[in-house]
Amino acid sequence: MTPSRVDDSHAASRAEEPHPDVQAFLEVYESLDAPDFSEVTPETAREQFSTMLEGGDPAVELPAVEDRSIDGSDGEIPIRLYEPSEDPNPDRPLILYFHGGGWVIGSVDTHDGSCRKLAAESGYPVVSVDYRLAPEHPFPAGLRDCYAALEWAEDVTSDRDTADDGGDTIAADSDRIVLAGDSAGGNLAAATALLARDRGGPDIAAQLLIYPPTGDATETESYEENGEGYFLTAEEMAWFEDHYFADDIQQGNVYTVPRRAADLSELPPATILTAGFDPLRDDGAAYADRLEAAGVPVTSRNYDDMIHGFFGMVREPANFERAHEAYDDAIADLRARLE
């Protein structure tokens, strides 16, 4: 087993070849001859993604999994709460999770397995946010939902005077909220942290950013190396961005590309996970470098024989050994920062 790379440079590379689990997955995926997301409508892409990730028995059984809705600035936002304990500790952290899917596809259902596993193995409650998707709701709609969820999470934690006595209280510490997300969700987590700092909003204890897009990935070596043949393609990345932005000028907004922000100081400590065969590998590593240069504590872990999306592949038919290792690493980092 190749260890995840952790060092001070945050440089990331890829192994000589993908892990056998990845090779087997890619062979099956390619044999399906399914069209790239870039070749279909957003509605069809959502159906394909749901078929791929939903269904089957829950990966992990928990004491409680509850669908709720919360008030957002533009209407109600669906969420799903994962409670890992029969006797919740009110002093524990809370993880607010934003799912991946290029801001266009994905849901709390497609990422149910990831959130269950994260809750069960960390012992922290996880709140998964079903933010609005583009192109029906382009930037900044999804980010507005994520920020509203952060404000709600702070308000309903059990140590807050404003916590709701009507059943919405979550046994957790409002000073230990973690923003987490994969892919586009990692981008939204980073942007939400930046927005909270700029607005003087809720305190955030840590960030867990899983192969996040943070800048212009097309300028990186990993984009050239991995833009075709490794699940996420360069054409799909362009398709996602075309749908996310209603106007090209928004592509320069620092809340869409946080790596371009002039000042990244005073942001929460971060763990950033990348994959060797991912077009976004060097983008995530570059964000780690920028955070560290701004004085933010950063741990970066590169799984050099993995592909984009591997963090969600923790149950059959795609059950990656290295994905389980990544959960162990990420949770260990959170505990080191929070406990």
Secondary structure, DSSP 8 states (H G I E B T S, - for coil): ----B--SS------SS--HHHHHHHHHHHHTT---GGGS-HHHHHHHHHHHH--SS-SS--SEEEEEEEEETTEEEEEEEEE--SS--TTS-EEEEE--STTTS--TTTTHHHHHHHHHHH-S-EEEE----TTTS-TTHHHHHHHHHHHHHHHHBTT-TT--TTTT-BSS-TT-EEEEEETHHHHHHHHHHHHHHHHT-----EEEEES---S-GGGSHHHHHHSSSSSS-HHHHHHHHHHH-SSGGGGG-TTT-GGG-S--TT---EEEEEETT-TTHHHHHHHHHHHHHTT--EEEEEETT--TTGGG-EETTEE-HHHHHHHHHHHHHHHHHH-
